[in-house]
Amino acid sequence: MAFPLALILPALLPAAADGLRGIFTRLTGGAGVRPANITEAIQFMQAEAEMAKAMAALDAPSGNISKWVADLRASFRYVAAGVLILAPYGMLLFEGIFRIPVGTDLLLNAQDLSGQAFSFIFGDRMYRFLRKR
């Protein structure tokens, strides 16, 4: 059986991050960055625009790629989480069909990873749903 902390932490990670953000907002009064004059305000907006351009350039695919490659690239984290969630069941199926032992340690590690991916995906969605209420 998976260690409970390994399942609980990924589910609570979005709530903890949001809580930390709330603490810093309360400590700073929600002020964030306040420029002292117009010149600083303009420089701050230019820096934000440059950062947004850099982030978009990092995420943009190089060259002309087909739509299915771009879609697969955008959904990769969900594909990887699906593979992690289904991996223990695939190992059990492999062991059942081919009668080759997978190994208890490998199967338990795969179950831990499966539980963590499942907890993170559905814990994040549950937290978003609860925040809307």
N, C-alpha and C positions, 0 to 999 in steps of 0.2 A: 504494500500500500504506500502511496506517495506521502511524503512528509507534509503535514498540513500547512506549515508555514510557506512551503514552496507553492502551494495553491492559493493561499490567502493573499500573499504579498502582491502578485501581479494584478489581482482583482482590486486591491485597495490603492494601487499606485496612482490612478487618475484622481481619486479623492484626496490623497495625500498631497499631490502636486497642486491641486486647486486650493487646499487648505493653506499651504505655504504661500501661495500667491495672495490669498486673503490676508494672511498675517502681515506680509510686506506692504500690502495696500493700506492696511490699518495703521501700521507704524509710520508710513510716509504720508498718510492722509490722502492717499490716492493722487498725490501730486505728480508722480512720475518725473520726467525731465521738464524743467521749466527754464526756457532761455531767458537771459537777463535783458536782452535787447533785440531789435529787429534783425540785426546782422547774425546773431547767434541762432535766431529762429529760422532764418533762411538756410544757414549752414546745416542745421539739424534736419530740415526737410530734404536738403540735397543729399545728406548722408543716408537718410532713410530710403530715398529713391535709388541711390547707388547700391545699397544693400539688397533691395528688392530685385534690382537688375541682376546682381551677382547670384542670388538664390535661384532666380528663373533660369539663368545660364547654366547653373549646376544641374538643374532638374531637366533641362531641355535635352532631348536626344540629339546626338550629333548626326548630321547628314539627313538624307531623306529616307525615312524608314516607313515600312508599311503600317497600316492602322492596327493590325492585330498585334504587332510587336510593341507598339506604343501602349495598347490596352493591357497587354501582359505585363509590361514594365510597371505600369501604374498600379496593377493589382497584385504585384509580387508578394507583398507582405501577407495578404490573405491566402494566396496560394501556398506560401511557405507554412503558414499556421495550419492550413488544412492538411498538408502533408504530415506535420508534426502530430496533429490530432489523430490521424488515421494510421500512423506508423505502428503503434503497438498491435492494432488489430491485424495489420498486414503481416507482422512477425508471427502472430499466433496462427494465422492462416497458412503461412509458409511452413511453419513447424508441423501443422496438422496434415498438410498435403504431402510434403516431401519427407516427413519423419526425420528431419534434421534438427537437433536441438539448437535453439537460439541462444539460450543462456539466461539465467535468472537475472543477473546483474544488468545485462543489456536490455532486457525487457522492462525491468523496474526503472531504469534511466529513461527509456522511451516513454513509459507511463508518466514519469515526472514532467518531461518536456511537453507531453500531450496535455497534461493538466494545467501547466503554466500557460500555454498558448490559449487553451479554452477559457481559462479564468481571465486572462487579459482582454480577450476579444469581447466576451460576454459581460465581464465586470465593467468594462468601459461603457458599453452600451446601456447597462443597467444604471450606472451612475448618471449618464446623460439623461435618461428617462426620469430619474428621481430629481434631478436638478430642474427639470421643466415644471414640476409640480409646485 
